[in-house]
Amino acid sequence: MPLKTFLNLPENRKKEILNACFEEFAQNDYESASLSRIISNLSLAKGSFYRYFENKLDLYHFLCQFANSLVAANFVHYLDGSGKDFFQDWISFFLSLSEIENDYPLAIRFRFKAALEQSSEVSAQQNMEKPLQRMKFMRDVLQKYQENNLIRKDIDLDFFSLMMTSFNFTLSEYICIKYKIATSSPLYSVGIELLKQDAEQLLDIVRRGWLP
């Protein structure tokens, strides 16, 4: 977790530091990412950076936690169970991810890359508890839709939670491939109308199936 020195920084300086870190880890795997490059890009003295974070792994886990918290806040806001259509609410949530990129351009791209990280140093810190926590968080939100008869009562919400998480990753990967978005660019940089069109098209397949 960040040290007190980092937490006491002005908000604009914290954002500047986090964005430099997101950029480095979004474009490199954990092993290849360089604290030296981050420090150089921020024009920091090396000693100053270690007053913010204890080490590379400490920084990496905070970036994961911070990016996840940004997405979770939007998830709760847009999927609160009060809408009349679960899929429309999901599209609103998906489109809202581009708003996060206004402040943290590569945070979402980092989040997806971190989900596939294979470094033994990182994976040694991971266990089943974290994915189970994410599943429970999403399950609690989706249960509101089930209680309001907007999701079938017989659906296993644990399975549905995992399915929609995978769907979100797949849709984002599809958008990257379709629009040839560079790894140095925000993930959802193609414009809200194109994102909405693609989200609606793919969600229609989920809703209605693919058989004629």
C-alpha positions, 0 to 999 in steps of 0.5 A: 500500500502507498506510504503516508508521503504519497497519500499526503500529496496534492490530488493532481500530483498523485494523479500524475504519478499514477498515470505514469505508473499505469502507462508503464505497466499497461505497455509492459508485463510485470517483469519488463516494467521499469521503475527507473523509467517511471522515475525518469518520466516523472523527473523524480529522484530515485529516493523520492519514489521509495518514499511513496511506495516500498517496492515494485510489487507494492506499487503494482498491487496498489495500481490493481486495487485503485483501477478495480475501485474505479470500475467498481464505483461505476458498476454500482452506480449504473447497475443499481437494480432500479432500471427496467432492463438489465442489458441496457444498464450493463451498456450504460456501465460499459460506456461509463468506463470511457469516462474513467479514461478521461482522468486515467487514460490507461487505467482500464487497459492496465486492469485488463493486462493485469488480469492476464499477468503470469509473473510468479512474483505477482501470482504468488500473492494471488489466491482464490479469495480475490476472484471469489470476492469479485464474484460475490460483489457482482453477485450481490448487485445482480441479485437486485435484478433477480429480485425485481424479476429482471433476471430469471429466477433459475439463473445461477448468479455466481455463474452469471457473474463470471459470464458477464465479467468474461463478456466485458473482457471479450468485448473490450478485446474485440474493440481493440482488434476491430479499431486497431487501437494502439497499446499506448492509447486509451482502450475506449478511444474510438468514441461513445457512439461506436462503443455503444453500437458494438456493445449493443450488437454483442449483447443482442447475441447474448440476449437472443442467442445465435441460432437462426 
